[in-house]
């Protein structure tokens, strides 16, 4: 049967559609799927579709039916998207939740979700139990991996071979999938998307855009959080363009990605900024592994040029590009821009050494405006305010928090919670998250400069303190930060407090590797009684 060039809107049939294409792609994994631990690390399109169909049988045998909600809580891997597709095949809705979340946050999300079936890794269950939290009481529990106590749920092996039920696909305007926000300040919010809103969020990558989309000869490496909505858009787009091979970096570990890249040299790489940052020692030690890369893309967070620079310089491709995207789980991609090697290297170490210019909102897909945080009225170009966006990709609810969802909408416009302005050409200049905003200073811009200037810096986080000078938290590869080095690094920048040096492991992170700034502030400024600015909350 002849298939349309674009994939179907509904996740339920995506894997079957891909398997039926004349040209499909294949997956190479850094480790086996948790739902198929003995099946190896290589999958073609038919094997992927078969595993999704089998998984629908497991969920059905566990009691899931059309309209039911299913929780998927496990370690990061592409198989969370496959379990969501399996749920969609039987008309259920899966919430893919990263096991990297705090046990207390997992409990709260499950209480909102009230799933009929919970698929959870034994490791996650046991970690929560050690914290005094029982996650095994939400519907029927399917256990992944070896558990010390099988009585907490049904081992997945017991459901193997369950009959594959007939499809019962929900309409495209009804909820199809549930993901969650990063949760940088508190418990992540559960984000509900339909097939229609997810397609709108994927439209950009379904267009034949040069450089951005993968070509038939590309080898694409993705090391993102697969529990988030970005992973769904990524899957639809990659199956549409069918590059030579897809590489999955589920652990983000530099040793794992090095092992994969030694045999499978990628030509395009997507990862979160802090994953790229974690790989800097690798790119410096083994630059040849990145020599053939023609396109890098970062998602989920702001990128600093000092992180992008060594990767761009390791590539031997004459026109290597870095794609910098601004988007959110709630709305998908909002704006983005491209950076050449020359552009990234040109301003190294200067006060303008940042990647905060996000370009224009994607034409025809998204509208953006800047408004006064107090009145909601649009502001003139160059004036900082709250960034509002509008498009067909806007999600349909925060599950269990509809009041919060409605409060962030205004006449069809969505409050991103980000602060920025439009320059004279109408391009979006990102400043900060509203909750992290520092009067008169862009924390992200200062962080970019300090990361470049401080030798051996792995991370810099500028913490707000109301009307007092912000405090920089610095993570170094090794050693200490001398007074002389700090004086040189901070020259020409806004006044700051004395830097606080922490280790990499002391930095609290979300499942997307964003820094939990509120938690970090409580850790390093425990005795600071300053009441923080709440203007933008």
Secondary structure as UniProt FT lines:
FT   HELIX           11..13
FT   HELIX           14..19
FT   STRAND          27..29
FT   TURN            34..35
FT   TURN            37..38
FT   STRAND          42..43
FT   HELIX           45..61
FT   TURN            62..63
FT   TURN            66..67
FT   STRAND          69..74
FT   HELIX           79..89
FT   TURN            90..91
FT   STRAND          93..98
FT   TURN            99..100
FT   HELIX           103..113
FT   STRAND          117..121
FT   HELIX           122..130
FT   TURN            131..132
FT   STRAND          140..144
FT   HELIX           150..152
FT   STRAND          154..155
FT   HELIX           156..159
FT   TURN            160..161
FT   TURN            172..173
FT   STRAND          175..180
FT   STRAND          190..194
FT   HELIX           195..206
FT   TURN            210..212
FT   TURN            216..217
FT   STRAND          219..223
FT   TURN            226..227
FT   HELIX           229..241
FT   STRAND          245..248
FT   HELIX           254..263
FT   STRAND          268..272
FT   HELIX           273..278
FT   HELIX           280..285
FT   HELIX           287..290
FT   TURN            291..292
FT   STRAND          295..299
FT   HELIX           305..314
FT   TURN            318..319
FT   STRAND          321..328
FT   TURN            329..331
FT   STRAND          332..340
FT   HELIX           341..346
FT   TURN            347..349
FT   TURN            351..352
FT   STRAND          357..359
FT   TURN            363..365
FT   STRAND          367..371
FT   TURN            373..375
FT   TURN            381..382
FT   STRAND          385..390
FT   TURN            392..393
FT   STRAND          397..398
FT   TURN            399..400
FT   HELIX           402..407
FT   STRAND          409..410
FT   TURN            411..412
FT   STRAND          413..422
FT   TURN            424..425
FT   STRAND          428..433
FT   HELIX           434..436
FT   TURN            439..440
FT   HELIX           443..453
FT   TURN            455..456
FT   STRAND          457..465
FT   TURN            466..467
FT   STRAND          468..476
FT   HELIX           483..489
FT   TURN            490..492
FT   STRAND          500..502
FT   HELIX           504..506
FT   TURN            511..512
FT   HELIX           517..524
FT   TURN            526..527
FT   TURN            535..536
//
